[in-house]
């Protein structure tokens, strides 16, 4: 069962990456390397490269801000796939290498402003 789900993930990623080119980019404000793959209009695969446990906060805030930018401040759905780190105030052993923080971004309909 594990093999099948891994195979499905690889096949779906390959089909996404075949549609659009993935670029490795750098954000100077948050000091993170990231990759963006545009799957279709309003649908993206985003990956923020992990570099340290302490830097995770900047990586996750960057991802939220970048999602809002890509969706032009409209509502969006951000589904995290990998890389969400466990929080331990006093770890008892060294933290292992973390995979990139990856997410699927789907821009939804524009915000509906309430009428006064």
C-alpha positions as CSV (number, residue, x, y, z in Angstrom):
1,X,0.0,0.0,0.0
2,X,2.9,2.4,0.8
3,X,4.5,1.6,-2.5
4,X,1.3,2.3,-4.4
5,X,0.8,5.7,-2.7
6,X,4.5,6.6,-3.3
7,X,4.1,5.6,-7.0
8,X,1.0,7.7,-7.3
9,X,2.7,10.7,-5.8
10,X,5.7,10.4,-8.2
11,X,3.4,9.9,-11.3
12,X,1.2,12.9,-10.3
13,X,4.3,15.1,-9.7
14,X,5.8,14.1,-13.1
15,X,2.5,15.0,-14.8
16,X,2.4,18.3,-13.1
17,X,6.0,19.2,-13.9
18,X,5.5,18.1,-17.5
19,X,2.9,20.9,-18.0
20,X,5.1,23.8,-16.7
21,X,8.7,24.5,-16.0
22,X,9.8,24.5,-12.4
23,X,12.1,27.4,-11.5
24,X,14.4,27.6,-8.5
25,X,14.0,31.1,-7.1
26,X,15.3,33.2,-4.1
27,X,13.4,35.6,-1.9
28,X,15.7,38.2,-0.5
29,X,13.3,39.5,2.2
30,X,12.7,36.1,3.8
31,X,16.1,34.6,2.7
32,X,14.6,31.4,1.3
33,X,15.2,29.4,-1.8
34,X,11.9,28.1,-3.3
35,X,10.5,26.4,-6.4
36,X,7.3,27.3,-8.1
37,X,5.5,25.1,-10.7
38,X,2.4,26.5,-12.4
39,X,0.1,23.6,-13.1
40,X,-2.7,25.6,-14.6
41,X,-4.4,29.0,-14.0
42,X,-4.6,29.5,-10.3
43,X,-3.0,26.1,-9.4
44,X,0.6,25.9,-8.3
45,X,3.0,23.5,-6.6
46,X,5.3,25.3,-4.2
47,X,8.4,24.0,-2.4
48,X,10.5,26.0,0.1
49,X,14.0,24.4,0.6
50,X,14.7,23.5,4.2
51,X,18.0,24.8,5.6
52,X,17.6,24.8,9.3
53,X,15.1,24.1,12.1
54,X,15.3,27.7,13.3
55,X,14.5,29.1,9.8
56,X,11.2,27.1,9.5
57,X,9.2,30.1,10.8
58,X,10.4,32.3,8.0
59,X,9.9,29.6,5.5
60,X,6.2,29.0,6.5
61,X,5.5,32.8,6.7
62,X,7.0,33.2,3.3
63,X,4.8,30.5,1.9
64,X,1.6,32.1,3.2
65,X,2.6,35.6,1.9
66,X,3.7,34.2,-1.5
67,X,0.4,32.3,-1.8
68,X,-1.5,35.5,-1.2
69,X,0.6,37.3,-3.8
70,X,0.1,34.6,-6.5
71,X,-3.7,34.6,-5.9
72,X,-3.8,38.4,-5.9
73,X,-5.1,38.5,-2.3
74,X,-8.2,36.5,-3.2
75,X,-9.1,33.4,-1.2
76,X,-6.9,30.4,-1.6
77,X,-6.5,26.8,-0.4
78,X,-3.0,25.9,0.7
79,X,-2.5,22.1,1.3
80,X,0.8,21.2,2.9
81,X,2.2,17.9,1.6
82,X,5.6,17.6,3.3
83,X,8.1,19.4,5.5
84,X,5.9,20.5,8.5
85,X,8.3,20.3,11.4
86,X,7.5,18.9,14.8
87,X,7.8,21.4,17.6
88,X,9.7,20.5,20.7
89,X,10.7,23.1,23.2
90,X,13.4,20.9,24.8
91,X,14.4,18.2,22.3
92,X,16.2,15.1,23.7
93,X,18.0,14.2,20.5
94,X,19.4,16.0,17.4
95,X,16.7,17.0,14.9
96,X,16.9,15.0,11.7
97,X,17.1,16.5,8.2
98,X,13.8,18.0,7.2
99,X,12.4,17.6,3.7
100,X,11.4,20.8,1.8
101,X,8.2,22.5,2.9
102,X,5.9,21.6,0.0
103,X,2.3,22.7,-0.7
104,X,-0.3,22.7,-3.3
105,X,-1.9,26.1,-3.9
106,X,-5.3,26.6,-5.4
107,X,-6.6,30.1,-5.9
108,X,-10.3,30.3,-5.3
109,X,-12.9,32.9,-6.3
110,X,-12.2,36.5,-5.5
111,X,-13.1,37.8,-2.0
112,X,-16.7,38.7,-1.6
113,X,-16.9,42.0,0.3
114,X,-19.9,42.6,2.5
115,X,-22.3,45.2,1.4
116,X,-23.0,47.9,4.0
